Amino acid sequence: MTKEEDPKEEKSPRFTVEVLDKLTALMITGFSLVAALAWNDAIKLLFKEVFGLHEALWAMFAYAIFVTILIVLITIYLSRLLRRAKEKEKKRSLRLFK
């Protein structure tokens, strides 16, 4: 069997790309978490400065509700963008095979 016919050789680059893709996604997620935690601490301190310790409770709940709604909306938007991009890619690949 020649090197060109070896099925392992064909899968290896694809596997490498998939691993790099997943590792990149995990690293970006980790960095995003670190940034989010830093912003969270900064916003908590801002609330304590502006509203004081006892009055900050309602403000923190309002902030948590606002952030949750915002994240849900962003997630829905990004999911729709991803679905559209996948549909376009699927149509493009189907045209190539016709």
C-alpha positions as CSV (number, residue, x, y, z in Angstrom):
1,M,0.0,0.0,0.0
2,T,1.5,3.3,-1.0
3,K,1.5,6.4,1.2
4,E,-1.2,8.0,-1.0
5,E,-3.6,5.0,-0.4
6,D,-3.2,4.8,3.4
7,P,-6.5,5.8,5.0
8,K,-4.7,6.9,8.2
9,E,-2.8,9.6,6.3
10,E,-6.1,11.1,4.9
11,K,-7.7,11.3,8.4
12,S,-4.7,12.6,10.2
13,P,-4.8,16.2,8.9
14,R,-8.5,16.4,9.5
15,F,-8.2,15.1,13.0
16,T,-5.4,17.6,13.7
17,V,-7.6,20.4,12.5
18,E,-10.5,19.2,14.6
19,V,-8.3,19.0,17.7
20,L,-6.8,22.5,17.1
21,D,-10.4,23.8,16.6
22,K,-11.6,22.4,19.9
23,L,-8.4,23.5,21.8
24,T,-8.8,27.0,20.4
25,A,-12.4,27.1,21.4
26,L,-11.6,25.9,24.9
27,M,-8.8,28.4,25.3
28,I,-11.0,31.3,24.2
29,T,-13.7,30.1,26.6
30,G,-11.1,30.1,29.4
31,F,-9.8,33.5,28.6
32,S,-13.4,34.8,28.4
33,L,-14.2,33.4,31.8
34,V,-11.1,35.1,33.3
35,A,-12.2,38.4,31.7
36,A,-15.8,38.0,32.8
37,L,-14.7,37.3,36.4
38,A,-12.5,40.4,36.4
39,W,-15.4,42.6,35.1
40,N,-17.8,41.0,37.7
41,D,-15.5,42.0,40.5
42,A,-15.1,45.5,39.1
43,I,-18.9,45.9,38.8
44,K,-19.4,44.6,42.3
45,L,-17.0,47.2,43.7
46,L,-18.7,49.9,41.6
47,F,-22.1,48.9,43.1
48,K,-20.7,49.0,46.6
49,E,-19.3,52.5,46.0
50,V,-22.4,53.9,44.4
51,F,-25.1,52.2,46.4
52,G,-23.4,51.3,49.7
53,L,-23.3,47.9,51.2
54,H,-27.0,47.5,52.3
55,E,-28.6,49.2,49.4
56,A,-26.5,47.2,46.9
57,L,-28.6,44.1,47.2
58,W,-31.4,45.2,44.9
59,A,-28.9,46.7,42.5
60,M,-27.0,43.4,42.4
61,F,-30.2,41.4,41.6
62,A,-31.1,44.0,38.9
63,Y,-27.6,43.6,37.5
64,A,-27.8,39.8,37.5
65,I,-31.3,39.8,35.8
66,F,-30.1,42.3,33.2
67,V,-26.9,40.3,32.5
68,T,-28.9,37.1,32.2
69,I,-31.3,38.5,29.8
70,L,-28.5,40.1,27.7
71,I,-26.6,36.8,27.6
72,V,-29.7,34.8,26.6
73,L,-30.4,37.3,23.7
74,I,-26.8,37.2,22.6
75,T,-26.8,33.4,22.7
76,I,-29.9,33.3,20.6
77,Y,-28.5,35.7,18.1
78,L,-25.2,33.9,17.8
79,S,-26.9,30.5,17.4
80,R,-29.0,31.9,14.6
81,L,-25.9,33.3,12.9
82,L,-24.2,29.9,13.2
83,R,-27.2,28.0,11.9
84,R,-27.3,30.3,8.8
85,A,-23.6,30.0,8.2
86,K,-23.9,26.2,8.4
87,E,-26.9,26.2,6.0
88,K,-24.9,28.4,3.5
89,E,-21.9,26.1,3.8
90,K,-24.0,23.0,3.2
91,K,-25.6,24.6,0.1
92,R,-22.2,25.6,-1.1
93,S,-20.8,22.1,-0.7
94,L,-23.8,20.6,-2.4
95,R,-23.3,22.8,-5.4
96,L,-19.7,21.6,-5.6
97,F,-20.7,18.0,-5.8
98,K,-23.4,18.5,-8.6
